[in-house]
């Protein structure tokens, strides 16, 4: 009986629904996440087209920043559909910077892994003939 009462008391404190009021209380977090998502998404697409990591990260950052500033200036201020706030624009720019940096780190890690994989495959393709052809002998390796 004590266990049932304890479980009932605990279940009263547990909310079955997630806290949906977080977005209303702290919209800045949404601006940071939006900047990160836009920056990383656009940058990844640019990288898939150009294979240039710095260009992809830069264009991703600029696109996220411009979209964030444009949203605050046009949608909120000119069209009066929301509350224009400079700190929201800066939070979106910050998120874009984080997204661009994460994208660049991800690309660099992928490139490093690809190089290591290629080097490993090259080592597996070594034959005695290719070693002798390059002027090396197995006796010199001891």
Secondary structure, DSSP 8 states (H G I E B T S, - for coil): -HHHHHHHHHHHH--SS--TTHHHH-HHHHHHHHHHHHHHHHHHHHHHHH--HHHHHHHHHHHHHHHHHHIIIIIIIIS-SS---HHHHHHHHHHHHHHHHHHHHHHHHHHHHHHHHHHHHHHHT--HHHHHHTT--TTTT-
